[in-house]
Amino acid sequence: MSTVTRTRLTAEERQEQLIAAAVQAFSENGYAGTTTDQVARLAGVSQPYVIRLFRTKQELFLAAVQHAGARIEAKWRVAAEREPTLESLGNAYKELLQEPELTSMLLHGFAAAGDPAIGDPVRTCFGGLYEVVRELTGATDEEARDFFAFGMLLTCLGAMRVIGPHAVPPQPWAAGMLDTFENLKG
């Protein structure tokens, strides 16, 4: 008879596990379409445990948005250590498009920002990313705007599965647009 040794997760590890499950659930179903029970099932914990840690679905959602923003910022900081340019950060973001749940999580955050309790933290997250790009690269406001505009286009294309790991065959309009991207292939 073999015995299975269970390793108990620390509170911090359990919280990270819950946030990862929340990112997955919210990125697939949005704020309104996701329940704390769905997140709990994904994480393998009880729904009351989720509420004990995060109090409300809103707080869990905001933790998931913050996680996505922090992952993007961390990726950009590593890229800037190699080369502090917009191109380097753009290439790092291209890599993040292979993790569509992160960018979809932010899109759901933007969509839910009409709720004042969600809007302020989401705007703060986005503004923080904007400031990080300027800090790391020395970009002007105009250059940072253009960087984010292109990044948002890529994010939307990824969410529609025009690009990324689950891309569908492109429709004619998409094929034409994708042909204009120099650094998106590969």
C-alpha positions in Angstrom: 0.0 0.0 0.0 1.5 3.3 -1.0 0.9 6.5 0.8 0.5 9.8 -0.8 2.1 12.7 0.8 0.1 15.9 0.5 1.9 19.1 0.4 0.0 22.0 1.9 0.2 25.2 0.0 1.1 28.4 1.9 -1.5 31.1 2.0 0.4 33.1 -0.6 0.6 30.0 -2.9 -3.1 29.4 -2.5 -3.8 33.1 -3.3 -1.7 32.9 -6.4 -3.5 29.7 -7.4 -6.8 31.4 -7.0 -5.7 34.4 -9.0 -4.5 32.2 -11.8 -7.9 30.4 -11.8 -9.6 33.8 -11.8 -7.6 35.0 -14.8 -8.6 31.9 -16.7 -12.2 32.1 -15.8 -12.7 35.9 -16.2 -10.7 35.9 -19.5 -13.1 33.3 -20.9 -16.4 34.6 -19.5 -15.9 38.2 -18.4 -16.8 39.9 -15.2 -20.6 39.4 -15.5 -20.4 35.9 -16.8 -18.1 34.4 -14.1 -19.0 33.3 -10.7 -16.8 32.9 -7.6 -18.0 29.2 -7.6 -16.5 28.7 -11.1 -13.2 30.2 -10.0 -13.2 28.0 -6.9 -13.8 24.8 -9.0 -11.0 25.7 -11.3 -8.7 26.3 -8.3 -9.9 23.1 -6.5 -11.1 25.0 -3.4 -14.5 25.8 -1.9 -16.4 28.9 -2.9 -16.5 30.1 0.8 -12.7 29.9 0.8 -12.5 32.2 -2.2 -14.8 34.7 -0.5 -12.8 34.4 2.7 -9.6 35.4 0.8 -11.1 38.1 -1.5 -14.4 39.1 0.1 -16.2 39.8 -3.2 -16.2 38.8 -6.8 -15.2 42.4 -7.6 -12.1 42.2 -5.4 -11.2 38.9 -7.1 -11.7 40.4 -10.5 -9.5 43.4 -9.6 -6.8 41.0 -8.3 -6.9 39.2 -11.6 -6.6 42.5 -13.6 -3.7 43.6 -11.4 -2.0 40.2 -12.0 -2.3 40.6 -15.7 -0.9 44.1 -15.6 2.0 43.0 -13.3 2.9 40.1 -15.7 3.1 42.5 -18.6 5.1 45.0 -16.6 7.5 42.3 -15.5 8.0 41.1 -19.0 8.7 44.7 -20.2 11.2 45.3 -17.4 13.1 42.2 -18.4 13.1 43.2 -22.1 14.3 46.7 -21.2 17.2 45.3 -19.3 18.4 43.8 -22.6 17.5 46.8 -24.7 15.4 49.8 -23.4 13.5 50.5 -26.7 9.9 50.4 -27.8 10.9 47.7 -30.2 12.2 45.5 -27.4 9.1 46.0 -25.3 7.0 45.3 -28.4 8.7 42.0 -29.0 8.1 41.1 -25.4 4.4 41.9 -25.8 4.4 39.8 -28.9 5.6 36.9 -26.7 2.8 37.7 -24.2 0.2 37.3 -27.0 1.0 33.6 -26.7 -0.7 33.8 -23.3 -4.1 35.1 -24.5 -5.7 34.9 -21.1 -3.5 37.8 -19.9 -4.5 40.2 -22.6 -8.1 39.0 -22.6 -8.2 39.6 -18.8 -7.2 43.2 -19.4 -9.8 43.6 -22.2 -12.5 42.4 -19.7 -11.1 44.9 -17.2 -11.5 47.7 -19.7 -15.0 46.5 -20.6 -16.1 46.4 -16.9 -14.5 49.9 -16.2 -17.9 51.6 -16.5 -18.5 50.4 -12.9 -16.8 53.1 -10.8 -15.4 50.6 -8.3 -13.7 48.7 -11.1 -13.0 51.7 -13.4 -10.6 53.5 -11.1 -8.3 50.5 -10.4 -8.4 49.5 -14.1 -7.4 53.0 -15.2 -4.6 53.0 -12.6 -3.3 49.7 -13.9 -3.4 50.9 -17.5 -1.8 54.3 -16.5 0.9 52.4 -14.6 1.8 50.4 -17.8 1.8 53.6 -19.8 4.2 55.2 -17.3 6.4 52.1 -17.2 6.8 52.2 -21.0 7.8 55.9 -20.8 10.2 55.3 -17.9 11.9 52.2 -19.5 12.3 53.7 -23.0 12.3 57.4 -22.7 9.4 57.5 -25.1 7.5 60.7 -25.6 3.7 60.8 -25.0 3.1 60.5 -28.7 5.5 57.6 -29.1 3.9 55.8 -26.1 0.4 56.5 -27.5 1.4 54.9 -30.8 3.0 52.0 -29.0 -0.2 51.4 -27.0 -2.4 51.9 -30.1 -0.5 49.2 -32.0 -0.5 46.9 -28.9 -4.3 47.3 -28.5 -4.7 46.4 -32.1 -2.7 43.2 -31.5 -4.7 42.5 -28.3 -8.0 42.8 -30.2 -6.7 40.6 -33.0 -5.6 38.1 -30.5 -9.0 38.2 -28.7 -10.7 37.6 -32.0 -8.3 34.7 -32.7 -7.0 36.4 -35.8 -3.4 36.0 -34.4 -2.0 34.0 -31.5 -1.9 30.4 -30.5 -5.6 29.6 -31.3 -5.8 31.7 -34.5 -8.5 30.7 -37.0 -7.9 30.9 -40.8 -7.9 34.6 -41.6 -10.8 36.3 -43.4 -9.7 38.4 -46.5 -9.7 41.6 -44.5 -7.4 40.0 -41.8 -5.1 38.5 -44.3 -4.6 41.9 -45.9 -3.9 43.5 -42.6 -1.6 40.8 -41.4 0.4 41.2 -44.6 1.2 44.7 -43.5 2.9 43.6 -40.3 6.7 43.2 -40.6 7.5 41.8 -37.3 4.5 39.7 -36.4 5.3 36.4 -38.2 7.3 33.7 -36.5 
